[in-house]
Amino acid sequence: MELLRNSLKQGSYFGLTCFAWGEKCADEVTDWEYYEKHRVGVAFTKEKLEQIFCKDFEIIEIKKYEEGIEGALQGLGFMWTALFKKK
């Protein structure tokens, strides 16, 4: 968060894609589990993303990725897409 705060100007936009917690192969793990195993991706609930970013960013939109590429892992329904604007 510090890197984002220091890198972006007020009014700048920041886009994010990440795993959605509880969807297919994505489960929420602690930081320790992530660094210990190195085999899992960190997943978030919508509420957790709002909590993480709400202090410094206006939440423009957070939604599940609906238009995916058949047979690919990117852009499937177990991912969030989000757009934020720096306050």
N, C-alpha and C positions, 0 to 999 in steps of 0.2 A: 504494500500500500504506500509506503514511503516513496518508493521509486515512481509510482504513478502520480502521487501528489507533487513531487518535485519535477517531473518530466512534462506534465501537461499544463497548459495555460487555462485560466478560467474560461469556461465556455467550450473547451475542447471535448470531443466525443471519444469514448473508449468502448470498443466492442469486445465481446467475450463469448467463447463457446466452451462448455464444460459438461461433464457427465451429470446426469440427473440422478439423485439418490433414489434407490429403490426400484429403478427401471432396468429390467433385464440384467445385464452384467455389471451394473454400477451400484455400489454400496458405499455408504459413508464410512470412512476410516479416519482414525486419528492421525495427526502428523507423525507420531512415533511409528505407527503401523506402516505408513507410507515409506518412511525412510528405512525402516527395518527390513521390509520385504522387497522393495524396489520393483514389485511386480503388479502392483495395484494402482489404479488411478483414483484420484480424490474426486468424490462426487458430493454434490450439494443439493439441499432443498432450495426451493424458491425463497423461502423465508430466510435461510442462512445467507444467500446472496444479497438479499435486501439489507440484512443486518450488517454484513461486511462493508457494503458500498454506500449505505445511506448517509453516513457522516460527511463524506467528501463529494458525493456524486448525486445528481438528480437521476432517478431511475426512469428512463424513457420507456423501456420495454424489456420484459423477461418472459420468454415463451419457449415451449418445446419446439425443436426443429422438426418441421413437418415435411419438407421437400427434400428427401434424401436421394442418394444415388443407389439404385438397386445393386445388391451384392457388395456394397462398400460399408465400412464402419463409420465413415464420416457422414454426418447429416441425418442420422437416424433418430427415432423418437426417444431414445434414452439420453439425448443431449439437450441442454439448454442453449439458447442463443440470447444474448442480452446486449442492450445498448444503454450506456450511461453518459451523462454530461457533467463535467466538472463544475462544481458550484463556485 
